[in-house]
Amino acid sequence: MNQLVRLGHHEGLPVQGRRRRGARSGIFGVLDIGTTKIVCVIARIENDGEPRALGFGWQRARGIKGGNIVDLEEAERAIRAAVGQAEEMADTQLKGAIVNLSCGQPESRQQNIQWPIGGRAITEADLRAIMGEGRRRSAEDGRETVHAFPLGFTVDATPGAEDPRGMICETVAAKLHMVDAAQASLLNLGATLLRCDLMVEELVSAPFAAGLATLVDDEKQLGATVIDMGGGTTSISVFAEGHLLHTSQIPVGGWNVTNDLARGLSTPIAHAERLKTLHGGVLGAPDDEREWLPVPQVGEEEDQIARIPRAMIIGIIRPRLEETFELVKDRLEAAGLSQEMGRRVVLTGGASQLVGVRELAARVLERQVRLGRPHPVRGLPETATGPAFAAPLGLLAWGAGEGRPLLELMPGLERPASRFRRFVNWLRDLA
């Protein structure tokens, strides 16, 4: 049974102001399935190459934990509601969507593949075979390749070729960056969307999408790390020389901060979320000890309300975020990309908006940090343009052709959509 596969190579930086190669034609949809919210946007690409949103919908996520679907029925209801809102606004019905990948514990793997050519010209079939070998190696341990980014080819002893087709050599070597995920989680994702009468047209790694939404061209070239602080996970992507070099995901996010507050203050989760949003932060001030806040208690009558100083909230939030950035630092050090990632870190995601997070990240990571707001998209409401919406806006950028890989545009190359369609047909036959 064929699974979901993404082949490709980051082709370089797009030219602004004109339609990019690989951009979607007609109306298309994107679907961000997160731990705390489901977002659907329906859009089209305009003549200047930029997307315009025609419909927008979002719902509080249900049946999803740590980016993975754990309850098919609950997840189906949330997805249907979000898609229905967007369809009603856009006055159209989606048959499929570009979907973010955050399930299945996605991981990055570096591979070096030597391929014999025998003194002839390198063909597209050779490049497909190299990608196939990379997928085969990653298929061990029940995992499936979602992205395969060639970071460069070496033709005989000459490195640095971006597109070696037509070059004559004895051997070509490819340095590949593979992003894979657990097959079982991808199957559950496909089964859930099948229940929603939706096709997965393309899968895009969530941290990759966050980078497309927030980085400027110079950051992609010179080296930058994007940290997307989502509800259930914190994802990492490293860019340099126009390529995605590394992705990683930590199962800790804004929901963990909310949970810490609810436990530490014995207050309902809904009120803990409100406290985090309105009064949360990691930087203390002299007035924090004197600013007292009402906190309803779990199981108590409505008039039984405790009062706590704001300093107590900061004292609960700060250790959790310090731990999160320490985990990010460990992941980056383990990847061995200290030189490539540069000195620049871009924070995005809902939890990045807490007061003082930028300063805390700069201290723990020992790098320059800026807060990343997604590039603006026409037609979206102001409430859907902040850091919490980096992933769905990155999916729109992908639909507009940004970050499209060279190999994906090769004629005759099987697309992930066709592989996934066969899988969906197999599921439908079982029903």
N, C-alpha and C positions, 0 to 999 in steps of 0.2 A: 504493500500500500504506500503510495507516495504521500509525502507530507508537505508542509509549507516550506518554501525555499525562496530565498532572496539572493540573487547574484549581483555583483556589482563592484564598481570602483568609483570613488568620489572624483568626478570629472574636472573639478576645478571650480572657481568662483563664477557665478552667473553674471551675465551682463545685465545691468538694470535698465529698465525702460523698454525692453522688447521681450517678446515671447521666448521662453527658454526651450531648449530641446527636451522632449519628453513631457512637456506640460500637458495636463488633461484638456481635452476638448469637451465642450458641452458642460452640463451640470453634473457635479459629483458630490459625494458626501465624505466626511471624516468622522470617526468615532473614537473618542478617548474614554477607555474603560479604566477608571481609577478606583482606588480603595474607598474614597470618600465621596466621589461624584462621578457621574456619567455625563459626558458632553458630546453633543452632535452638532455639526455645522454643515450646512448645504451651501455650496458656492459654485461660482464659475470663474474662469480666467478671462480677464478683459484684454483689450487690444494692447495695452502697455505691459502685459505679462504679469500683472499683479492680481491676486484673488479678490473677489467681492462676495461677501456673505449674503445669501438670499434667505436663509432660515437658520435659527439658532434654538437649541433646546438643552436643558440640563436638569438632572435629577440627582437627589441624594442616592449614593450607591447602596445597593443591598446585595447580599449573597457573594460579596467579594472580600477577600482578606489578603493583605500583603501583595496585592496585584493579581492574585489567583482567584478563579471562580470556585467557590465552595458550596454554592446552592444554586442549581440551574434555574429553578423556578423563580426565586427572588431576583436573580440577575436578569432573567428574561423580562420580568415586569419593569425593572428600572430602565433597561435599555429600550424597551418598546415605548416607554413614556417619553424619554429624551428624544428618540428619533421621531415620535409622533408630533412633539412640539415643533421640531425643526421642519418637518414635512408640511404641517399646517401653515407655518409662516411663509415657507417658500412656495406653497401651492404645487407641490410635486411629491412623488412617491419614490423612495430609494429602493433599488434592488440590491445594492451592495455599497461598500464603503472602504476607505482606507482606514485601517485600524492600528492603534498603537500596540506595541508589544511590551508588556510589563510583567506578564505571567511566566511561569516556568523557570524562575531563577536565571535570567539571561546572563551569559558570561562571554567574555572576550578571549579569543585564543589566537596566538601568532603561529603561522605555519610557513615553512620554506619548502617549496616543491621544485624539484628538478624534472624537466620534461625533455626527452630526446626529440630532436628535429631531423638530424641526419643530413645536413647540408642543403636543405631546401628552404623555401619561404614559410614563415610562420602564418598559419591560417586561423580563421575564427574557430574551426573545429579543435585546434590545439588549445586555444584559450578555454573553450568549453570543457575540454578534457581535464585541464588543470583545475578548473573550478569543481568538476566532478570528483577529482581526487581529494580536494580539500574537504568537500562535503562528506566523502566516505570516511575520512579520518576523524571528522567531528561527530560521526554518527554513533560512535561508541558510547556506552553507558546510557543508552536510551535518549540521546539528545539529537536535535534537528537544527540544521543551519538555517538561519533567517537572513543574515547578511554575509556576503563574502566580498570584502574590499581588497583588491590588489593595491598594495602600497608602492609598487614599482616592479619592473622586470629587469633582469640581467640577461643580456643577449651574449652568449659565450662569456667573455670576461669583461664585457662593457656594461656597467650598471646604469640605471637612471632612465630607462625607457618607460614612458607612460603608456604607449600603445604600440606594441611590437609587431603588429600585423604587417606582413609583407617583407619583414627583415629576414635575411638569410643567415643561418647559423647552424651549429651542431647541436647545441643545447640551450634551452631557455629556462631560467629560474625565476620563480615568482615568489614574492613575499606577500603573504595573505593575512588580512585581519578578518577572522571569522567571529561572528556573533551567533551563538546558538542558545537553545532553550529546551526544556524537558518536553519530550513528545507528548506525554500524557496531558500536560497543561494546555498544549496547543490543540489537542483533540477536544478537550472540554470547552475551549474557546470557540472552536468551530461548531461544536454541537449546540452551544448556547445561541450563537448567531443564526444557526439553521432554524432553531425554534422561533426566532424573531423574523424569519423569512428574509434574512440578509445574507449576502455573500461577502466573504473577505476578499476584496479585490487586490489589496496589497497589505502587507504587514511592515510596519516601520518601528524600529527600536525607539522606545520612549525617550531615553536620554539623548539619542541622536536627534529626535524631533525637537527637544528642548534647546539643543544647540542651534538648529536651523532657525528657531524662533527668536533667539536672543543675541547671538554673536554678530559682530560686524565683520566685514571681510578681512580687515587687518588682523583681528584676533584669530580668525581661522588660519591665516597664513603664518603669523609669528608664534602662535602657540597659546592656547588658553584651555582652562578646565571649566566645564559647566556643572554646577551642583544644583539639581532640581529637587527641592525639599517638598515632596508631596505629602499626601495624607497618611498613606501606609508605608511608603518607601522613600528613600533618598537615593536618587540615581546620579551617576557620574559619567561624564563623557569628556574625552580629551581630543582636542583638535590641534593639528599643526600642518603647515604646508598644504592647506586645503583639504587634508584628509581627516577622517575619523580614525584615530589611532587606538582608542580603548573605550570600553564602556563597562560599568559595574553597577551593582544595585545592592543597597543595604536595607534590610527589612525593618527600618525604623523611620518614622515620619511624624507629621504634626499630630496624628491621632494619639501617638504615644505620649506627647506632651499633655494633651487633653486628659488622657487616662491617668497620668501621674497626678494632675491637679484634682481629678475626681477622687482618687484614692487618698491623697494627702490631706484633702480638706473635707472628706466625707460628704461630698456634694454630688447631686445628679450630674451625669455626663453632659447634658444639654447646658447646664449652668457653668460647668467647667469650661466648655467651649466658648461660652460668652465671656467669661473672665479672661480667658487667653486672648480673645480677639480685642476686647476693649481695654484691658489693663495689663496684658502680658508684655514681657520684655526680659532682657538679660542684663541690662545696665541699671545699677542702683542709684538712688538719689537721696539726699538727706531727708526729704519730705516723705519718703516711702514708709518710714516707721510711724508717721503721724497720719497717713492717709488710710482710713479704715473703710473696708468694703463689706457690704452685706453678703452672706453666703448661706443659702438654705441648706439644711442638712437632710441626708438621705433618710427616708422613713419617718421624719418628724412632721408635725403639723405645719401648715403654711406660715403661721405666725412665729414658729420656732426658728429664728434666723440668727446664726452666729455672725460675729464681726471679726475680721482679720485685717492686719496691716498689709498693704500692697507689697511690702518687702518679703512677706511670706510666699507670695505668688512667684516673685522673681527667684527666691531661694529654691523653689521646686523646678522652675523651667530651666534655669541656667545649667545645672548639672546634666540634664538630659541632652541639651544642645551641645555642651562641651563634649560629652561622650560621642554624639553623632559626628562631630567634626574630627574627633580623634580616630573614629572608625574610617572616615573618609581618607584621612592622612595615611592610615595603615594600608588601605587599598591602593592608594597611589604609589606609595613606596614599594609595595609588593609587585606592582606592574613594571617597575624599573623605568619610568618615563620622566624622571625628574628634569632632564635636560629638554626633552621635546615639549613638555607641557608649559614651559615658559613661567613667567612670574604672575600671570594674570588668572584670576578666578572670578567667574560670573555666577552669582547666586540668583536663583529664581525659584518659583513654586510658592505656595501659600504661606508656608512657615518662614520663608525668608523675609516676610514683612514685619516680623516682630521687632520691636525697638532694640537696637544694639546688636542684632545678629551679624551684621556686616563687620563690626569691630571685633566681635568674638571670633568669627571665622578667620579674620586676618591674623589675630594673635595665635590661634591654634595651628593654622596651616602655614603661617610665616610667608604669606604672599599678599600681593595687592588684590583687593576684593572690591568689586562693584556689584550693585544690585541690577539685575537684568530684567527689564520690561520687554515683553515681546514686541517685535516690529508691528506697527499698526496695520489693521486689516479693515478695509472699507465695509460698511454695512453692519458691523458688529456693535452691539450696545456697549457703552463705556464699562459696564460691570464685567464684561467678558474679555477685557483687553489687558488685565493685570497679570502679575507673575503667576498666579494660580492657574492661568490658562495657557502656559507656555507650551505644553504638549499638544493640545488640539490646534493651536496656531502654527506649530511646527509641522503638523500633518498637512495643513493648508499650504504651507511653503513647499512641502514635498509635492503636493498635487500641482503646484505651479511650476514644477521642474527643478526646483533648487535642490542641489545635492544629488541629482540623478546620476547614476553610475554609467560609465561608458559601455560596459558589457551588456547592460540591460537594454541598450538601444541597438544592439547588433541584430540584424535580421535572422530569423530562424531560431532564436534562442527561446527555449520554453520559459514562460513567465510563471511566477508563483500563483497567479490567478488560475491558470489552467491546471496546475497540480492540485490546488485546493478544490477546484470544481470537481475533479475526479473523486477526491475524498468525500465531498458533500454528497455526490451521487451514491457513493458506497454507503454512507450513513442513511440516505433516503431509502435505499433498497432494503436496509435492515428494519426500517419502520413498519 
